Amino acid sequence: MRFLARLLAILAAAMLAAQPVAAQSILRDAETEKFLDEISEPLIEAAGLEPANVDIILVNDSSINAFVAGGQAVYIHSGLIEAADSAEEVQGVIAHELGHITGGHIIRYSEGIGTASKISLLSVLAGIGAALAGAGEAAAGIMALGQQAAMGKFLAFTRTQEASADLAGAEYLSEAGISGRGSLTFFGKLLNREFRYGYSQSDEAGFYRTHPLSGDRIRTLTEVYEKDPAWDAPRNAAQQARFERVKAKLTGYIAKPNETLRDYPETTNTIPALYARAYAYHKNARVDRALETADALLAKDPEDPYFLELKGQVLLESGRPTEALDPLRRATTLTNSQPLIASMLGHALIATEDRVNYEEAEKVLRAAVGRDRYNPFAWYQLGVVYAERGDMPRARLASAEQQVMSGQYGLAMRSAQFAEAALPHGSPDWLRAQDIGMQARALLERQCEMEKGRNCGGRR
């Protein structure tokens, strides 16, 4: 039925991040992740959740969106960060998404689907009855109206969940002592976009909406926020400055260099402007300008680990790994071996092609994956080190780790089987090889079920 196909399309979009590394482009940056974790922590605690168990994940998508998709993970599109003007606006969105988590809304999607499917099925049965009675046109009309009613029922269900998440988010902001002004400002931006692109605010146009009308949300939340003791809470200036840095860094990384230089002209020498331009120059292969700009940032704060990371990255990716070692070592030390920065240091050590550096590279990379297993690039680099040392079982184990996270399930299964056969029986690495092999097999079988008729791992 076409109705079911539309429902599945909606759910597929909602559940897109069930396997984030394989399914979407996830943006990982040490400074950005730390910032998102810190601004989220008081909200997560206000929601009665444990900060260590909630992940805030940045998705490379220009649309203004955020969502949850099972578990305790909030996915934020890069377009949302670019559209926001303050940390408070982002906190408002995160608070709303936490409302979905605490409300169990992803799990309860089945309730909405079940009700809608019943309506659709009844309409089909009624339509068949009309057709058998000889009223073909009436049968088609009955089925179409039934499916439209089913879609409306399902979307009304999702709108109710969104309104519930709005109120829960307002509660978490209040508990954390954060003003709701940012939340309202962001909803105002959404409302302006709806008018700009001609999205009607009428109830008829909203029949197929998954969210309440932005105008309605603003009116409801304004009443809630203005009565809240946190309404007049001052903006956190240090937090806002960090937000502007992160936003500029993201722009420099994602946007076309000419767009970045337009938005952050060379006449402006603030930290965000320098940050954005350094990445724009680097993307344009203007290495000297990128390094000059990185040095300008370091002149403002020589001990800023993220400025050091930037300089090391430019040097490394410009074919100068030996020169990159000093800033990357300092950045790694200053961040207490932050896994993403340490991984870059490990990469630079290997890229020198000096075997003297391989021992340090192995130590750095093992520490990095020990603290953050979900880093396929670090696993790849670690595999390179093992292969250079002739330790092929552990090289294949590292490859299996990287491959399963990259969606290469067949390769991961074979690499894990090779490692398991050659590693000491019962050792931690042997057990890990077994685990990865079973995980890869299960994921491959599930992929085959979803792609029936296609050749999966040599089987049909």
N, C-alpha and C positions, 0 to 999 in steps of 0.2 A: 504494500500500500504506500502511496506517495506520502501520506501523513507520517507513517513510521520512518520513511526515509528522511523526512525533514527533522523529525525528532532525533534520529541518529546523528544527523549532521550537527545539530545543536549540541548534543552530548559530546560528540567527537571534539568540537571546539572547546567545550568546557573541560574535557579530560586530556587536553593536548599534552599536558606536562606530566603525565603519569610516569614517563621515563624521560626526564628532562635532558640528560646528556645526549641520548640518542635521538630524541624526537625534535628538539629545538636547538637553536643556537643560544647557549647560555653565556652571558658575559661575566667573566671573573676578574676581579681586580681587588687587591688587598685593601687599599684605602677605602674603596666604595663599600666593600663588604663590612668592614669595621664600622663605617658610618651608619649603614643601614641597621646593623645589629644594635648599635648604641641608641639610635633614636627609637628603635622598636622595643628595647628591653622594658622600659616602664609600662608600655602598653600591654606587653605579653604578661607581665606580672599582674597588671590590673585585671586581665582576662582570666586569671587563675591558672595560667599555664607556666611551664618551666622554660625560661629563655634558651637553655641548652638544647631543648627538644624542638624548637621552632626555627625553621630555616626561612630566610628572606632571600629570594633568588631573583637576579636581574636577567630578563629575557631580551634578546636583541630583536625588538619589534617596534616599529615607529608609531604604531597605533597607541592611543591613550587608553591604557587598560591595566587591570590587575585582577588576579583571580587566585582561588585555591583549587586544588585538584587532588583531594585525598590526603590523608596524613595531616601533618602539621607543617605545611609549607605554604608560604605566600609568594606568588610570582608577580613581579612588577615589570611591566614593559619599559624599555628604554624611552619610548615616546612619552610616557607619563612623567619621567624625571625631566625630560626636556621641556615639557609643558608647564611644570610646576615652577613657582617663583620663591618658594620658601620650604624649609624643612617641615613646618607645621602642616603644609598642604599634603606632603607625602605621609606624615604621621596620620592625618585624617583618613587617607586611603588605607593605610595599614590597619588602623583601628577597625575600619569597616570589614576588611577581609578577615580579621581575627574574629569578628562577629559571626562570619560564616563557619569558621572552624568550631567555635564553642557551641554554635547552634546545630552542628552536625548536618549542615545543609547538603554537602556532597552525598552523604549516605542517604539522605531523605529524598534525593532526586527520584529514586525508584517509586516513592509514593505518588509523586506527580505524574510519572510516566504510567503507573498502573491505572490511575483514575482516567487519564486521557485515553489510554488504550481501550478501556472498557467502553467508553463513549464511541470511539471509532469503530470498534467491533460491532456494537449494536447497530450503528448506522449502516454498516456493510450488510448485516443480516436483513435489516429492513429493506435495504435497496435490492437485495436478491429476491426478497418476497415480492416487491413491486415489479421487478423484471419478469418473474415467473407469471405474474398476473397480466403481463402484456404491456405494462406501463414503463417502457424503456427510458424515456426522458425523465420521468418521475424518479425512477431508480437512481439515475445519475445524479439528480438534484439532491436526493436524500443522502446519498453517500458523500457528496461534496459538502453539504451543510454539516453532516455529522463529523467529518474530518476537520472542518473549520472550527466547530465547537470544541473538538478535542484539543486542537492546537491552542485555542483560547484558554481552555481549562489549564493546560500545562503552563502556559506563559503567565497566567494569573497566579499560579502556584509559585513560579520563580520570582514574580514581582513582590509577593508577600515575603519571601525569604529575603529579598534585597531590603525591603523596608525594615524587617526585623534586624538585619545586620547594621543598618544605619543607626538604629536606636542603641544597639549593643556597642557600636563604635563610639557613640556619644558618651556612653557610660564609662568606657575605658579611658577616653580622653580626660573626662572629669576626674576619675580616680587617680590618673597620673599627673593631674595639675596642669594639663595642657589646654590652652584655649581652643575653642571650636571655630575661631575665626578662619583659620587655615582651611578647615574642612568646607566651610561655607564658600570661601573664595574659590576653591577648586570646583565645587558644584556650579558656581556662577560661570566659570570658564566652560564647563560642559554645556550649560544652557546657551551660552553665546555661540558655541559651535553648532548646536542644533539649529539655531536661527540662521546662522551664516550659511549652512549647507541645506537649508530648506526643510529640515525635519520638523514636521508639524507637532505641536504640543496638544493636539486634540485627542479626545478619548478614542475616536475612530482610528486615527493613525497609530495610537498606542496599543491597538488590539494585539499586534504581534510583537510588542515590546517584552524584553526579559527583565527590564528595570522599570521602576516607577518613573514618572515624568520628572525631569530635573527641577522644574518649577515647584512641583508638589513637594519634592524632597527638601528643597530650600526652605519653603514655608514651614514645614513640620520641624525641621532641625533648628531653624532660627528661634522658634519658640522654646525649644529645649536648651539650646546653647546660651541664650541671653539670660536665662534664669540661673545658669550654672556659676558657682563661685570662681571657677577658673576662666570665665569669659574675659576678664581684664588682666589675666596673667601676662606679664611682659614676655616678649620674644627672647629666646636664648641667643644672644649675639654671637657667641663662639660657635654654637651649633649652626647658625645661619651662615657664618663664614665658611664653615666646612662644607655645607651644602653647595655653596656657590663654587667651591673648588671642585667638588665631585661632578657637578653638572657641567662645568667647563671642560673637565677632563674627558667626560663622556662625549661631549660635542666634538672635541678634537679628535677623538678616536673614531667616531661613527660618521660624522658629516664629511662632505667633500671639502677638501682644503680651502677652496675659494670661498665657500660658505662660512667656514670657520673664521677666515681672515676678514670677512665682511662683518661678522658679528663681534669679533674681538680684534679690532684694528690695531695696527702697530703704534698708534698714538696713545694707546692705553697700556700701562705697565703694572696693572694690579696683578696679584697672584693668579686669579682665575684666567685673566687674559693671557698671561705668559704661559700658563699651563696648556690652555687650548691651542695657542699658536705653536708650542713646541711639538705637539702631536701632529698638527697640520704640516709643519715643515718636514717632520720625519716621514709622513705619508707621501710627501712630494719629493722625497729623496734629497732634500736640501739639508744634508747632514750638518754642515758648518753652522747654519742658522739654528737648527734644532739644538745642537750642543751649546751654542751661545745663549739660547733662551733658557736651557736647563741650568747653565751657570748663573744666569741672572736670578733664577729662582733660588739657587743655593747661596747666592750672595745675601739674600734676604733671611735665609735660615740654613746655615751649613749642616745642621744636624737633623734636618727633616728627612726621615727615611724614604718618603715617597718621592722627594726630589732626587735623592740619590738613586732610587730605583729607576726613575725616568732616564737619568743620564746613562746608567748602566744598560738599560734597554736599547737606547739609541746607539750606543757603541757596539753592543753585541749584534744587533740586527743590521748594522752597517759593516759587518765583517771585521770588527776590531775587538774580539773577545778578551784578549789579554788586558787591554785598557779598561774593559768593563769590570774586571774582577774587583778592583779596589772599591768603587762605589757600591757594587752589589754586596760585597762582604760587609761593608759598613751598614748598609740598609738591613741586611739579614741580622746583624748583631743588635741594631737599634730596635728591631721589631721582635726580638726574642725568637728568631728563626721562624717568622711567619711563613707558612708552607708555600704560598705562591711566589714570594720573593726568593725563598731558599731554592725553589725549583729553577728559577731563572739563573741563580748563581751556579747551580749544578750544571745547567745547560752551558753556561759560559766556560766553566772548567773543562767540560768535555770538548767544547768547540776550539779550545786552544790546541787540541791534538797533541798535548804534552802529557805523556803517561804519568809524569810526576804528579799531575793534578787529579788523576783518576781516583786515588784513595780518598781525597777530600770530597770529590764529587759523589762517591758512593755514600759516604757518611752523611753529607748534606741531604741527598735525595732520599735515603732511607728514613731520616728524621722527618722529612717533608711528608712522605706518604704515610708515615706512622701517625701523623697528626691529621692528615686529610687524605683519606684513601681515594676520594672521588676527584682525582687529578690525573687524567689519562696521559697528559704530556709528561708529567713527572715519572710515571711508570715507564713510558717509552724511553726516557733518558736513562733510567735505572737499568733497563734492559740492555741499552747500549754499553754501559759500564760492565755488566756481567759478561756480555758477549766478548768484549775486548780482553777480559781476564780469562776467557775460555770456560766460564761457568755457564754452560748452555742450559742446564735444567732451570736455574734461577732466571736466566735470560728469557726462557720461554714462559716461565711463570709470570714475570713482569709483563711480557707481551699479552698473556691471557688477561691480566688485570686491565690493561689498556684496551684490548679488543672488546671485552664484554661491555665496557662503558661506552664504547663507540658504536655499539650495535652490530659488531662483526661476530655474531654468535657462533657460526661454524668454525671460523678461525680460532676463536677463544676456546672452543671445546677441544680442538685438536692440540692447541698449545698446552692446555691444561693436562691433557692425557699424556703428552710427551714429558711434561714436568713431573707428573705423578709417577711415571714409570722409572724415572731416573733419580728422584730425590730419596733421601733416607726414609724408609718406611716408618710411619708414625710421627715424623718430625712436624713442627708447626707449618713449615712450607709445604710438606706433603699433604697435610690436612687441608691447607688453603687451596692447593691445586684440585683436590677432590671437590671442595665447595664450589669453586669457579666452574668446574666441569659440569656439575649438576645444575648450577644456575644457568649456564649457557645453553645446556640441553633443553631446560624448561622454557627458556625464552625463545629458543629456536622453534620448538614445537608450537608454542603459542602463536608465533609469527606465521608458521605454516597454516595453522587453523584459520587465521585471519586472511590468508592469501591462498585460499583453496584453488587448486588448478595450476598453481605456479610451482616451478621446481624449487624445492627448499632443501638445501644441503644434500642434493643428489637424490632426494625422495619426492614422490608425488602423493 
